[in-house]
Amino acid sequence: MSYKIPMGPYHPALEEPYKLDMFCEGETVSDAKLHIGFNFRGIEHLAETRNYIQVIALMERVCGICSNIHTLTLCQAMEQLTGVTPPPRALYIRVVIRSWSGCTRTCSGPASQPSSWVSRLCS
């Protein structure tokens, strides 16, 4: 008995929006077709209608898993465009946040939550 199992375009196992059609013969996958597409969510258009502070909050909502890297990239791009140099303390905090971001993929629990120790670092 042969059948087709569609997977996507949105599935918890997929990191990006693409669709995979798997063709099965019994319990064996005999063929698979990958359909790569582009997902326009309107983030760029939303950013055009907001001020800088609102755009920073918007970038934190691009991805639920890696929210701080989008915000960091946006801030670095705005700094380069405007010629602003962040203070050394801000650069230090960015290194800590980036290091924490890499750790959260393997750690869990209260120790991996930055709210307790980042708030002390920033104060």
Phi and psi restraints in degrees (range 20) as a CNS / XPLOR table:
assign (resid 1 and name C) (resid 2 and name N)
       (resid 2 and name CA) (resid 2 and name C) 1.0 -113.0 20.0 2
assign (resid 2 and name N) (resid 2 and name CA)
       (resid 2 and name C) (resid 3 and name N) 1.0 146.3 20.0 2
assign (resid 2 and name C) (resid 3 and name N)
       (resid 3 and name CA) (resid 3 and name C) 1.0 -154.6 20.0 2
assign (resid 3 and name N) (resid 3 and name CA)
       (resid 3 and name C) (resid 4 and name N) 1.0 164.2 20.0 2
assign (resid 3 and name C) (resid 4 and name N)
       (resid 4 and name CA) (resid 4 and name C) 1.0 -112.6 20.0 2
assign (resid 4 and name N) (resid 4 and name CA)
       (resid 4 and name C) (resid 5 and name N) 1.0 132.8 20.0 2
assign (resid 4 and name C) (resid 5 and name N)
       (resid 5 and name CA) (resid 5 and name C) 1.0 -114.2 20.0 2
assign (resid 5 and name N) (resid 5 and name CA)
       (resid 5 and name C) (resid 6 and name N) 1.0 110.8 20.0 2
assign (resid 5 and name C) (resid 6 and name N)
       (resid 6 and name CA) (resid 6 and name C) 1.0 -82.2 20.0 2
assign (resid 6 and name N) (resid 6 and name CA)
       (resid 6 and name C) (resid 7 and name N) 1.0 140.2 20.0 2
assign (resid 6 and name C) (resid 7 and name N)
       (resid 7 and name CA) (resid 7 and name C) 1.0 -131.9 20.0 2
assign (resid 7 and name N) (resid 7 and name CA)
       (resid 7 and name C) (resid 8 and name N) 1.0 116.7 20.0 2
assign (resid 7 and name C) (resid 8 and name N)
       (resid 8 and name CA) (resid 8 and name C) 1.0 108.5 20.0 2
assign (resid 8 and name N) (resid 8 and name CA)
       (resid 8 and name C) (resid 9 and name N) 1.0 -175.2 20.0 2
assign (resid 8 and name C) (resid 9 and name N)
       (resid 9 and name CA) (resid 9 and name C) 1.0 -72.8 20.0 2
assign (resid 9 and name N) (resid 9 and name CA)
       (resid 9 and name C) (resid 10 and name N) 1.0 -15.6 20.0 2
assign (resid 9 and name C) (resid 10 and name N)
       (resid 10 and name CA) (resid 10 and name C) 1.0 -120.3 20.0 2
assign (resid 10 and name N) (resid 10 and name CA)
       (resid 10 and name C) (resid 11 and name N) 1.0 123.6 20.0 2
assign (resid 10 and name C) (resid 11 and name N)
       (resid 11 and name CA) (resid 11 and name C) 1.0 -151.5 20.0 2
assign (resid 11 and name N) (resid 11 and name CA)
       (resid 11 and name C) (resid 12 and name N) 1.0 142.3 20.0 2
assign (resid 11 and name C) (resid 12 and name N)
       (resid 12 and name CA) (resid 12 and name C) 1.0 -56.6 20.0 2
assign (resid 12 and name N) (resid 12 and name CA)
       (resid 12 and name C) (resid 13 and name N) 1.0 -26.1 20.0 2
assign (resid 12 and name C) (resid 13 and name N)
       (resid 13 and name CA) (resid 13 and name C) 1.0 -82.1 20.0 2
assign (resid 13 and name N) (resid 13 and name CA)
       (resid 13 and name C) (resid 14 and name N) 1.0 -13.1 20.0 2
assign (resid 13 and name C) (resid 14 and name N)
       (resid 14 and name CA) (resid 14 and name C) 1.0 -97.4 20.0 2
assign (resid 14 and name N) (resid 14 and name CA)
       (resid 14 and name C) (resid 15 and name N) 1.0 133.1 20.0 2
assign (resid 14 and name C) (resid 15 and name N)
       (resid 15 and name CA) (resid 15 and name C) 1.0 -84.1 20.0 2
assign (resid 15 and name N) (resid 15 and name CA)
       (resid 15 and name C) (resid 16 and name N) 1.0 -28.1 20.0 2
assign (resid 15 and name C) (resid 16 and name N)
       (resid 16 and name CA) (resid 16 and name C) 1.0 -124.9 20.0 2
assign (resid 16 and name N) (resid 16 and name CA)
       (resid 16 and name C) (resid 17 and name N) 1.0 161.3 20.0 2
assign (resid 16 and name C) (resid 17 and name N)
       (resid 17 and name CA) (resid 17 and name C) 1.0 -79.5 20.0 2
assign (resid 17 and name N) (resid 17 and name CA)
       (resid 17 and name C) (resid 18 and name N) 1.0 94.7 20.0 2
assign (resid 17 and name C) (resid 18 and name N)
       (resid 18 and name CA) (resid 18 and name C) 1.0 -139.7 20.0 2
assign (resid 18 and name N) (resid 18 and name CA)
       (resid 18 and name C) (resid 19 and name N) 1.0 164.6 20.0 2
assign (resid 18 and name C) (resid 19 and name N)
       (resid 19 and name CA) (resid 19 and name C) 1.0 -117.8 20.0 2
assign (resid 19 and name N) (resid 19 and name CA)
       (resid 19 and name C) (resid 20 and name N) 1.0 138.2 20.0 2
assign (resid 19 and name C) (resid 20 and name N)
       (resid 20 and name CA) (resid 20 and name C) 1.0 -123.9 20.0 2
assign (resid 20 and name N) (resid 20 and name CA)
       (resid 20 and name C) (resid 21 and name N) 1.0 121.5 20.0 2
assign (resid 20 and name C) (resid 21 and name N)
       (resid 21 and name CA) (resid 21 and name C) 1.0 -102.1 20.0 2
assign (resid 21 and name N) (resid 21 and name CA)
       (resid 21 and name C) (resid 22 and name N) 1.0 117.7 20.0 2
assign (resid 21 and name C) (resid 22 and name N)
       (resid 22 and name CA) (resid 22 and name C) 1.0 -105.0 20.0 2
assign (resid 22 and name N) (resid 22 and name CA)
       (resid 22 and name C) (resid 23 and name N) 1.0 129.4 20.0 2
assign (resid 22 and name C) (resid 23 and name N)
       (resid 23 and name CA) (resid 23 and name C) 1.0 -104.5 20.0 2
assign (resid 23 and name N) (resid 23 and name CA)
       (resid 23 and name C) (resid 24 and name N) 1.0 123.5 20.0 2
assign (resid 23 and name C) (resid 24 and name N)
       (resid 24 and name CA) (resid 24 and name C) 1.0 -115.9 20.0 2
assign (resid 24 and name N) (resid 24 and name CA)
       (resid 24 and name C) (resid 25 and name N) 1.0 144.4 20.0 2
assign (resid 24 and name C) (resid 25 and name N)
       (resid 25 and name CA) (resid 25 and name C) 1.0 -115.0 20.0 2
assign (resid 25 and name N) (resid 25 and name CA)
       (resid 25 and name C) (resid 26 and name N) 1.0 100.9 20.0 2
assign (resid 25 and name C) (resid 26 and name N)
       (resid 26 and name CA) (resid 26 and name C) 1.0 69.7 20.0 2
assign (resid 26 and name N) (resid 26 and name CA)
       (resid 26 and name C) (resid 27 and name N) 1.0 -121.2 20.0 2
assign (resid 26 and name C) (resid 27 and name N)
       (resid 27 and name CA) (resid 27 and name C) 1.0 -103.3 20.0 2
assign (resid 27 and name N) (resid 27 and name CA)
       (resid 27 and name C) (resid 28 and name N) 1.0 7.8 20.0 2
assign (resid 27 and name C) (resid 28 and name N)
       (resid 28 and name CA) (resid 28 and name C) 1.0 -105.8 20.0 2
assign (resid 28 and name N) (resid 28 and name CA)
       (resid 28 and name C) (resid 29 and name N) 1.0 131.2 20.0 2
assign (resid 28 and name C) (resid 29 and name N)
       (resid 29 and name CA) (resid 29 and name C) 1.0 -78.1 20.0 2
assign (resid 29 and name N) (resid 29 and name CA)
       (resid 29 and name C) (resid 30 and name N) 1.0 116.8 20.0 2
assign (resid 29 and name C) (resid 30 and name N)
       (resid 30 and name CA) (resid 30 and name C) 1.0 -94.1 20.0 2
assign (resid 30 and name N) (resid 30 and name CA)
       (resid 30 and name C) (resid 31 and name N) 1.0 -26.6 20.0 2
assign (resid 30 and name C) (resid 31 and name N)
       (resid 31 and name CA) (resid 31 and name C) 1.0 -157.1 20.0 2
assign (resid 31 and name N) (resid 31 and name CA)
       (resid 31 and name C) (resid 32 and name N) 1.0 158.1 20.0 2
assign (resid 31 and name C) (resid 32 and name N)
       (resid 32 and name CA) (resid 32 and name C) 1.0 -147.2 20.0 2
assign (resid 32 and name N) (resid 32 and name CA)
       (resid 32 and name C) (resid 33 and name N) 1.0 138.6 20.0 2
assign (resid 32 and name C) (resid 33 and name N)
       (resid 33 and name CA) (resid 33 and name C) 1.0 -121.8 20.0 2
assign (resid 33 and name N) (resid 33 and name CA)
       (resid 33 and name C) (resid 34 and name N) 1.0 127.7 20.0 2
assign (resid 33 and name C) (resid 34 and name N)
       (resid 34 and name CA) (resid 34 and name C) 1.0 -101.7 20.0 2
assign (resid 34 and name N) (resid 34 and name CA)
       (resid 34 and name C) (resid 35 and name N) 1.0 128.6 20.0 2
assign (resid 34 and name C) (resid 35 and name N)
       (resid 35 and name CA) (resid 35 and name C) 1.0 -115.1 20.0 2
assign (resid 35 and name N) (resid 35 and name CA)
       (resid 35 and name C) (resid 36 and name N) 1.0 102.9 20.0 2
assign (resid 35 and name C) (resid 36 and name N)
       (resid 36 and name CA) (resid 36 and name C) 1.0 -90.9 20.0 2
assign (resid 36 and name N) (resid 36 and name CA)
       (resid 36 and name C) (resid 37 and name N) 1.0 130.1 20.0 2
assign (resid 36 and name C) (resid 37 and name N)
       (resid 37 and name CA) (resid 37 and name C) 1.0 -133.8 20.0 2
assign (resid 37 and name N) (resid 37 and name CA)
       (resid 37 and name C) (resid 38 and name N) 1.0 -178.8 20.0 2
assign (resid 37 and name C) (resid 38 and name N)
       (resid 38 and name CA) (resid 38 and name C) 1.0 -116.8 20.0 2
assign (resid 38 and name N) (resid 38 and name CA)
       (resid 38 and name C) (resid 39 and name N) 1.0 133.6 20.0 2
assign (resid 38 and name C) (resid 39 and name N)
       (resid 39 and name CA) (resid 39 and name C) 1.0 -109.2 20.0 2
assign (resid 39 and name N) (resid 39 and name CA)
       (resid 39 and name C) (resid 40 and name N) 1.0 107.7 20.0 2
assign (resid 39 and name C) (resid 40 and name N)
       (resid 40 and name CA) (resid 40 and name C) 1.0 -95.1 20.0 2
assign (resid 40 and name N) (resid 40 and name CA)
       (resid 40 and name C) (resid 41 and name N) 1.0 113.5 20.0 2
assign (resid 40 and name C) (resid 41 and name N)
       (resid 41 and name CA) (resid 41 and name C) 1.0 -102.8 20.0 2
assign (resid 41 and name N) (resid 41 and name CA)
       (resid 41 and name C) (resid 42 and name N) 1.0 -3.9 20.0 2
assign (resid 41 and name C) (resid 42 and name N)
       (resid 42 and name CA) (resid 42 and name C) 1.0 84.3 20.0 2
assign (resid 42 and name N) (resid 42 and name CA)
       (resid 42 and name C) (resid 43 and name N) 1.0 14.5 20.0 2
assign (resid 42 and name C) (resid 43 and name N)
       (resid 43 and name CA) (resid 43 and name C) 1.0 -60.6 20.0 2
assign (resid 43 and name N) (resid 43 and name CA)
       (resid 43 and name C) (resid 44 and name N) 1.0 -42.6 20.0 2
assign (resid 43 and name C) (resid 44 and name N)
       (resid 44 and name CA) (resid 44 and name C) 1.0 -63.1 20.0 2
assign (resid 44 and name N) (resid 44 and name CA)
       (resid 44 and name C) (resid 45 and name N) 1.0 -42.2 20.0 2
assign (resid 44 and name C) (resid 45 and name N)
       (resid 45 and name CA) (resid 45 and name C) 1.0 -66.7 20.0 2
assign (resid 45 and name N) (resid 45 and name CA)
       (resid 45 and name C) (resid 46 and name N) 1.0 -41.3 20.0 2
assign (resid 45 and name C) (resid 46 and name N)
       (resid 46 and name CA) (resid 46 and name C) 1.0 -61.9 20.0 2
assign (resid 46 and name N) (resid 46 and name CA)
       (resid 46 and name C) (resid 47 and name N) 1.0 -38.5 20.0 2
assign (resid 46 and name C) (resid 47 and name N)
       (resid 47 and name CA) (resid 47 and name C) 1.0 -67.0 20.0 2
assign (resid 47 and name N) (resid 47 and name CA)
       (resid 47 and name C) (resid 48 and name N) 1.0 -30.8 20.0 2
assign (resid 47 and name C) (resid 48 and name N)
       (resid 48 and name CA) (resid 48 and name C) 1.0 -66.5 20.0 2
assign (resid 48 and name N) (resid 48 and name CA)
       (resid 48 and name C) (resid 49 and name N) 1.0 -23.8 20.0 2
assign (resid 48 and name C) (resid 49 and name N)
       (resid 49 and name CA) (resid 49 and name C) 1.0 -101.0 20.0 2
assign (resid 49 and name N) (resid 49 and name CA)
       (resid 49 and name C) (resid 50 and name N) 1.0 11.5 20.0 2
assign (resid 49 and name C) (resid 50 and name N)
       (resid 50 and name CA) (resid 50 and name C) 1.0 -124.7 20.0 2
assign (resid 50 and name N) (resid 50 and name CA)
       (resid 50 and name C) (resid 51 and name N) 1.0 164.1 20.0 2
assign (resid 50 and name C) (resid 51 and name N)
       (resid 51 and name CA) (resid 51 and name C) 1.0 -85.0 20.0 2
assign (resid 51 and name N) (resid 51 and name CA)
       (resid 51 and name C) (resid 52 and name N) 1.0 177.1 20.0 2
assign (resid 51 and name C) (resid 52 and name N)
       (resid 52 and name CA) (resid 52 and name C) 1.0 -59.4 20.0 2
assign (resid 52 and name N) (resid 52 and name CA)
       (resid 52 and name C) (resid 53 and name N) 1.0 -42.8 20.0 2
assign (resid 52 and name C) (resid 53 and name N)
       (resid 53 and name CA) (resid 53 and name C) 1.0 -65.6 20.0 2
assign (resid 53 and name N) (resid 53 and name CA)
       (resid 53 and name C) (resid 54 and name N) 1.0 -41.7 20.0 2
assign (resid 53 and name C) (resid 54 and name N)
       (resid 54 and name CA) (resid 54 and name C) 1.0 -66.7 20.0 2
assign (resid 54 and name N) (resid 54 and name CA)
       (resid 54 and name C) (resid 55 and name N) 1.0 -33.9 20.0 2
assign (resid 54 and name C) (resid 55 and name N)
       (resid 55 and name CA) (resid 55 and name C) 1.0 -67.2 20.0 2
assign (resid 55 and name N) (resid 55 and name CA)
       (resid 55 and name C) (resid 56 and name N) 1.0 -36.7 20.0 2
assign (resid 55 and name C) (resid 56 and name N)
       (resid 56 and name CA) (resid 56 and name C) 1.0 -61.3 20.0 2
assign (resid 56 and name N) (resid 56 and name CA)
       (resid 56 and name C) (resid 57 and name N) 1.0 -44.9 20.0 2
assign (resid 56 and name C) (resid 57 and name N)
       (resid 57 and name CA) (resid 57 and name C) 1.0 -64.7 20.0 2
assign (resid 57 and name N) (resid 57 and name CA)
       (resid 57 and name C) (resid 58 and name N) 1.0 -35.8 20.0 2
assign (resid 57 and name C) (resid 58 and name N)
       (resid 58 and name CA) (resid 58 and name C) 1.0 -66.1 20.0 2
assign (resid 58 and name N) (resid 58 and name CA)
       (resid 58 and name C) (resid 59 and name N) 1.0 -41.2 20.0 2
assign (resid 58 and name C) (resid 59 and name N)
       (resid 59 and name CA) (resid 59 and name C) 1.0 -65.5 20.0 2
assign (resid 59 and name N) (resid 59 and name CA)
       (resid 59 and name C) (resid 60 and name N) 1.0 -26.4 20.0 2
assign (resid 59 and name C) (resid 60 and name N)
       (resid 60 and name CA) (resid 60 and name C) 1.0 -68.8 20.0 2
assign (resid 60 and name N) (resid 60 and name CA)
       (resid 60 and name C) (resid 61 and name N) 1.0 -14.8 20.0 2
assign (resid 60 and name C) (resid 61 and name N)
       (resid 61 and name CA) (resid 61 and name C) 1.0 -104.8 20.0 2
assign (resid 61 and name N) (resid 61 and name CA)
       (resid 61 and name C) (resid 62 and name N) 1.0 8.0 20.0 2
assign (resid 61 and name C) (resid 62 and name N)
       (resid 62 and name CA) (resid 62 and name C) 1.0 -65.1 20.0 2
assign (resid 62 and name N) (resid 62 and name CA)
       (resid 62 and name C) (resid 63 and name N) 1.0 -43.7 20.0 2
assign (resid 62 and name C) (resid 63 and name N)
       (resid 63 and name CA) (resid 63 and name C) 1.0 -139.3 20.0 2
assign (resid 63 and name N) (resid 63 and name CA)
       (resid 63 and name C) (resid 64 and name N) 1.0 134.9 20.0 2
assign (resid 63 and name C) (resid 64 and name N)
       (resid 64 and name CA) (resid 64 and name C) 1.0 -76.2 20.0 2
assign (resid 64 and name N) (resid 64 and name CA)
       (resid 64 and name C) (resid 65 and name N) 1.0 -21.0 20.0 2
assign (resid 64 and name C) (resid 65 and name N)
       (resid 65 and name CA) (resid 65 and name C) 1.0 -90.0 20.0 2
assign (resid 65 and name N) (resid 65 and name CA)
       (resid 65 and name C) (resid 66 and name N) 1.0 -42.3 20.0 2
assign (resid 65 and name C) (resid 66 and name N)
       (resid 66 and name CA) (resid 66 and name C) 1.0 -120.8 20.0 2
assign (resid 66 and name N) (resid 66 and name CA)
       (resid 66 and name C) (resid 67 and name N) 1.0 52.6 20.0 2
assign (resid 66 and name C) (resid 67 and name N)
       (resid 67 and name CA) (resid 67 and name C) 1.0 -66.1 20.0 2
assign (resid 67 and name N) (resid 67 and name CA)
       (resid 67 and name C) (resid 68 and name N) 1.0 -35.3 20.0 2
assign (resid 67 and name C) (resid 68 and name N)
       (resid 68 and name CA) (resid 68 and name C) 1.0 -75.2 20.0 2
assign (resid 68 and name N) (resid 68 and name CA)
       (resid 68 and name C) (resid 69 and name N) 1.0 -24.2 20.0 2
assign (resid 68 and name C) (resid 69 and name N)
       (resid 69 and name CA) (resid 69 and name C) 1.0 -71.9 20.0 2
assign (resid 69 and name N) (resid 69 and name CA)
       (resid 69 and name C) (resid 70 and name N) 1.0 -33.3 20.0 2
assign (resid 69 and name C) (resid 70 and name N)
       (resid 70 and name CA) (resid 70 and name C) 1.0 -67.8 20.0 2
assign (resid 70 and name N) (resid 70 and name CA)
       (resid 70 and name C) (resid 71 and name N) 1.0 -41.5 20.0 2
assign (resid 70 and name C) (resid 71 and name N)
       (resid 71 and name CA) (resid 71 and name C) 1.0 -65.7 20.0 2
assign (resid 71 and name N) (resid 71 and name CA)
       (resid 71 and name C) (resid 72 and name N) 1.0 -43.0 20.0 2
assign (resid 71 and name C) (resid 72 and name N)
       (resid 72 and name CA) (resid 72 and name C) 1.0 -61.6 20.0 2
assign (resid 72 and name N) (resid 72 and name CA)
       (resid 72 and name C) (resid 73 and name N) 1.0 -44.9 20.0 2
assign (resid 72 and name C) (resid 73 and name N)
       (resid 73 and name CA) (resid 73 and name C) 1.0 -63.1 20.0 2
assign (resid 73 and name N) (resid 73 and name CA)
       (resid 73 and name C) (resid 74 and name N) 1.0 -42.4 20.0 2
assign (resid 73 and name C) (resid 74 and name N)
       (resid 74 and name CA) (resid 74 and name C) 1.0 -61.3 20.0 2
assign (resid 74 and name N) (resid 74 and name CA)
       (resid 74 and name C) (resid 75 and name N) 1.0 -47.0 20.0 2
assign (resid 74 and name C) (resid 75 and name N)
       (resid 75 and name CA) (resid 75 and name C) 1.0 -62.4 20.0 2
assign (resid 75 and name N) (resid 75 and name CA)
       (resid 75 and name C) (resid 76 and name N) 1.0 -41.1 20.0 2
assign (resid 75 and name C) (resid 76 and name N)
       (resid 76 and name CA) (resid 76 and name C) 1.0 -65.3 20.0 2
assign (resid 76 and name N) (resid 76 and name CA)
       (resid 76 and name C) (resid 77 and name N) 1.0 -38.5 20.0 2
assign (resid 76 and name C) (resid 77 and name N)
       (resid 77 and name CA) (resid 77 and name C) 1.0 -65.1 20.0 2
assign (resid 77 and name N) (resid 77 and name CA)
       (resid 77 and name C) (resid 78 and name N) 1.0 -43.0 20.0 2
assign (resid 77 and name C) (resid 78 and name N)
       (resid 78 and name CA) (resid 78 and name C) 1.0 -65.5 20.0 2
assign (resid 78 and name N) (resid 78 and name CA)
       (resid 78 and name C) (resid 79 and name N) 1.0 -37.0 20.0 2
assign (resid 78 and name C) (resid 79 and name N)
       (resid 79 and name CA) (resid 79 and name C) 1.0 -64.4 20.0 2
assign (resid 79 and name N) (resid 79 and name CA)
       (resid 79 and name C) (resid 80 and name N) 1.0 -41.7 20.0 2
assign (resid 79 and name C) (resid 80 and name N)
       (resid 80 and name CA) (resid 80 and name C) 1.0 -67.1 20.0 2
assign (resid 80 and name N) (resid 80 and name CA)
       (resid 80 and name C) (resid 81 and name N) 1.0 -39.8 20.0 2
assign (resid 80 and name C) (resid 81 and name N)
       (resid 81 and name CA) (resid 81 and name C) 1.0 -66.9 20.0 2
assign (resid 81 and name N) (resid 81 and name CA)
       (resid 81 and name C) (resid 82 and name N) 1.0 -36.8 20.0 2
assign (resid 81 and name C) (resid 82 and name N)
       (resid 82 and name CA) (resid 82 and name C) 1.0 -93.5 20.0 2
assign (resid 82 and name N) (resid 82 and name CA)
       (resid 82 and name C) (resid 83 and name N) 1.0 -10.0 20.0 2
assign (resid 82 and name C) (resid 83 and name N)
       (resid 83 and name CA) (resid 83 and name C) 1.0 78.6 20.0 2
assign (resid 83 and name N) (resid 83 and name CA)
       (resid 83 and name C) (resid 84 and name N) 1.0 18.8 20.0 2
assign (resid 83 and name C) (resid 84 and name N)
       (resid 84 and name CA) (resid 84 and name C) 1.0 -84.6 20.0 2
assign (resid 84 and name N) (resid 84 and name CA)
       (resid 84 and name C) (resid 85 and name N) 1.0 136.6 20.0 2
assign (resid 84 and name C) (resid 85 and name N)
       (resid 85 and name CA) (resid 85 and name C) 1.0 -107.0 20.0 2
assign (resid 85 and name N) (resid 85 and name CA)
       (resid 85 and name C) (resid 86 and name N) 1.0 120.8 20.0 2
assign (resid 85 and name C) (resid 86 and name N)
       (resid 86 and name CA) (resid 86 and name C) 1.0 -69.6 20.0 2
assign (resid 86 and name N) (resid 86 and name CA)
       (resid 86 and name C) (resid 87 and name N) 1.0 152.3 20.0 2
assign (resid 86 and name C) (resid 87 and name N)
       (resid 87 and name CA) (resid 87 and name C) 1.0 -68.1 20.0 2
assign (resid 87 and name N) (resid 87 and name CA)
       (resid 87 and name C) (resid 88 and name N) 1.0 158.5 20.0 2
assign (resid 87 and name C) (resid 88 and name N)
       (resid 88 and name CA) (resid 88 and name C) 1.0 -56.2 20.0 2
assign (resid 88 and name N) (resid 88 and name CA)
       (resid 88 and name C) (resid 89 and name N) 1.0 -36.5 20.0 2
assign (resid 88 and name C) (resid 89 and name N)
       (resid 89 and name CA) (resid 89 and name C) 1.0 -62.7 20.0 2
assign (resid 89 and name N) (resid 89 and name CA)
       (resid 89 and name C) (resid 90 and name N) 1.0 -40.1 20.0 2
assign (resid 89 and name C) (resid 90 and name N)
       (resid 90 and name CA) (resid 90 and name C) 1.0 -64.2 20.0 2
assign (resid 90 and name N) (resid 90 and name CA)
       (resid 90 and name C) (resid 91 and name N) 1.0 -40.4 20.0 2
assign (resid 90 and name C) (resid 91 and name N)
       (resid 91 and name CA) (resid 91 and name C) 1.0 -63.9 20.0 2
assign (resid 91 and name N) (resid 91 and name CA)
       (resid 91 and name C) (resid 92 and name N) 1.0 -38.7 20.0 2
assign (resid 91 and name C) (resid 92 and name N)
       (resid 92 and name CA) (resid 92 and name C) 1.0 -64.8 20.0 2
assign (resid 92 and name N) (resid 92 and name CA)
       (resid 92 and name C) (resid 93 and name N) 1.0 -44.8 20.0 2
assign (resid 92 and name C) (resid 93 and name N)
       (resid 93 and name CA) (resid 93 and name C) 1.0 -63.0 20.0 2
assign (resid 93 and name N) (resid 93 and name CA)
       (resid 93 and name C) (resid 94 and name N) 1.0 -37.5 20.0 2
assign (resid 93 and name C) (resid 94 and name N)
       (resid 94 and name CA) (resid 94 and name C) 1.0 -62.6 20.0 2
assign (resid 94 and name N) (resid 94 and name CA)
       (resid 94 and name C) (resid 95 and name N) 1.0 -39.8 20.0 2
assign (resid 94 and name C) (resid 95 and name N)
       (resid 95 and name CA) (resid 95 and name C) 1.0 -63.3 20.0 2
assign (resid 95 and name N) (resid 95 and name CA)
       (resid 95 and name C) (resid 96 and name N) 1.0 -42.3 20.0 2
assign (resid 95 and name C) (resid 96 and name N)
       (resid 96 and name CA) (resid 96 and name C) 1.0 -63.6 20.0 2
assign (resid 96 and name N) (resid 96 and name CA)
       (resid 96 and name C) (resid 97 and name N) 1.0 -44.6 20.0 2
assign (resid 96 and name C) (resid 97 and name N)
       (resid 97 and name CA) (resid 97 and name C) 1.0 -65.0 20.0 2
assign (resid 97 and name N) (resid 97 and name CA)
       (resid 97 and name C) (resid 98 and name N) 1.0 -42.4 20.0 2
assign (resid 97 and name C) (resid 98 and name N)
       (resid 98 and name CA) (resid 98 and name C) 1.0 -63.8 20.0 2
assign (resid 98 and name N) (resid 98 and name CA)
       (resid 98 and name C) (resid 99 and name N) 1.0 -39.2 20.0 2
assign (resid 98 and name C) (resid 99 and name N)
       (resid 99 and name CA) (resid 99 and name C) 1.0 -65.5 20.0 2
assign (resid 99 and name N) (resid 99 and name CA)
       (resid 99 and name C) (resid 100 and name N) 1.0 -42.2 20.0 2
assign (resid 99 and name C) (resid 100 and name N)
       (resid 100 and name CA) (resid 100 and name C) 1.0 -63.7 20.0 2
assign (resid 100 and name N) (resid 100 and name CA)
       (resid 100 and name C) (resid 101 and name N) 1.0 -38.0 20.0 2
assign (resid 100 and name C) (resid 101 and name N)
       (resid 101 and name CA) (resid 101 and name C) 1.0 -61.5 20.0 2
assign (resid 101 and name N) (resid 101 and name CA)
       (resid 101 and name C) (resid 102 and name N) 1.0 -40.6 20.0 2
assign (resid 101 and name C) (resid 102 and name N)
       (resid 102 and name CA) (resid 102 and name C) 1.0 -68.3 20.0 2
assign (resid 102 and name N) (resid 102 and name CA)
       (resid 102 and name C) (resid 103 and name N) 1.0 -32.4 20.0 2
assign (resid 102 and name C) (resid 103 and name N)
       (resid 103 and name CA) (resid 103 and name C) 1.0 -73.1 20.0 2
assign (resid 103 and name N) (resid 103 and name CA)
       (resid 103 and name C) (resid 104 and name N) 1.0 -30.3 20.0 2
assign (resid 103 and name C) (resid 104 and name N)
       (resid 104 and name CA) (resid 104 and name C) 1.0 -66.5 20.0 2
assign (resid 104 and name N) (resid 104 and name CA)
       (resid 104 and name C) (resid 105 and name N) 1.0 -18.4 20.0 2
assign (resid 104 and name C) (resid 105 and name N)
       (resid 105 and name CA) (resid 105 and name C) 1.0 -72.1 20.0 2
assign (resid 105 and name N) (resid 105 and name CA)
       (resid 105 and name C) (resid 106 and name N) 1.0 -21.2 20.0 2
assign (resid 105 and name C) (resid 106 and name N)
       (resid 106 and name CA) (resid 106 and name C) 1.0 -116.2 20.0 2
assign (resid 106 and name N) (resid 106 and name CA)
       (resid 106 and name C) (resid 107 and name N) 1.0 -15.7 20.0 2
assign (resid 106 and name C) (resid 107 and name N)
       (resid 107 and name CA) (resid 107 and name C) 1.0 -106.5 20.0 2
assign (resid 107 and name N) (resid 107 and name CA)
       (resid 107 and name C) (resid 108 and name N) 1.0 158.4 20.0 2
assign (resid 107 and name C) (resid 108 and name N)
       (resid 108 and name CA) (resid 108 and name C) 1.0 -151.2 20.0 2
assign (resid 108 and name N) (resid 108 and name CA)
       (resid 108 and name C) (resid 109 and name N) 1.0 168.0 20.0 2
assign (resid 108 and name C) (resid 109 and name N)
       (resid 109 and name CA) (resid 109 and name C) 1.0 100.4 20.0 2
assign (resid 109 and name N) (resid 109 and name CA)
       (resid 109 and name C) (resid 110 and name N) 1.0 -176.4 20.0 2
assign (resid 109 and name C) (resid 110 and name N)
       (resid 110 and name CA) (resid 110 and name C) 1.0 -61.1 20.0 2
assign (resid 110 and name N) (resid 110 and name CA)
       (resid 110 and name C) (resid 111 and name N) 1.0 -30.5 20.0 2
assign (resid 110 and name C) (resid 111 and name N)
       (resid 111 and name CA) (resid 111 and name C) 1.0 -67.1 20.0 2
assign (resid 111 and name N) (resid 111 and name CA)
       (resid 111 and name C) (resid 112 and name N) 1.0 -25.8 20.0 2
assign (resid 111 and name C) (resid 112 and name N)
       (resid 112 and name CA) (resid 112 and name C) 1.0 -87.7 20.0 2
assign (resid 112 and name N) (resid 112 and name CA)
       (resid 112 and name C) (resid 113 and name N) 1.0 -4.4 20.0 2
assign (resid 112 and name C) (resid 113 and name N)
       (resid 113 and name CA) (resid 113 and name C) 1.0 -85.8 20.0 2
assign (resid 113 and name N) (resid 113 and name CA)
       (resid 113 and name C) (resid 114 and name N) 1.0 122.1 20.0 2
assign (resid 113 and name C) (resid 114 and name N)
       (resid 114 and name CA) (resid 114 and name C) 1.0 -77.5 20.0 2
assign (resid 114 and name N) (resid 114 and name CA)
       (resid 114 and name C) (resid 115 and name N) 1.0 -13.8 20.0 2
assign (resid 114 and name C) (resid 115 and name N)
       (resid 115 and name CA) (resid 115 and name C) 1.0 -58.2 20.0 2
assign (resid 115 and name N) (resid 115 and name CA)
       (resid 115 and name C) (resid 116 and name N) 1.0 -37.0 20.0 2
assign (resid 115 and name C) (resid 116 and name N)
       (resid 116 and name CA) (resid 116 and name C) 1.0 -72.1 20.0 2
assign (resid 116 and name N) (resid 116 and name CA)
       (resid 116 and name C) (resid 117 and name N) 1.0 -46.2 20.0 2
assign (resid 116 and name C) (resid 117 and name N)
       (resid 117 and name CA) (resid 117 and name C) 1.0 -93.1 20.0 2
assign (resid 117 and name N) (resid 117 and name CA)
       (resid 117 and name C) (resid 118 and name N) 1.0 -24.5 20.0 2
assign (resid 117 and name C) (resid 118 and name N)
       (resid 118 and name CA) (resid 118 and name C) 1.0 -72.6 20.0 2
assign (resid 118 and name N) (resid 118 and name CA)
       (resid 118 and name C) (resid 119 and name N) 1.0 -36.4 20.0 2
assign (resid 118 and name C) (resid 119 and name N)
       (resid 119 and name CA) (resid 119 and name C) 1.0 -64.0 20.0 2
assign (resid 119 and name N) (resid 119 and name CA)
       (resid 119 and name C) (resid 120 and name N) 1.0 -35.8 20.0 2
assign (resid 119 and name C) (resid 120 and name N)
       (resid 120 and name CA) (resid 120 and name C) 1.0 -69.9 20.0 2
assign (resid 120 and name N) (resid 120 and name CA)
       (resid 120 and name C) (resid 121 and name N) 1.0 -36.2 20.0 2
assign (resid 120 and name C) (resid 121 and name N)
       (resid 121 and name CA) (resid 121 and name C) 1.0 -67.2 20.0 2
assign (resid 121 and name N) (resid 121 and name CA)
       (resid 121 and name C) (resid 122 and name N) 1.0 -38.8 20.0 2
assign (resid 121 and name C) (resid 122 and name N)
       (resid 122 and name CA) (resid 122 and name C) 1.0 -80.9 20.0 2
assign (resid 122 and name N) (resid 122 and name CA)
       (resid 122 and name C) (resid 123 and name N) 1.0 -15.9 20.0 2
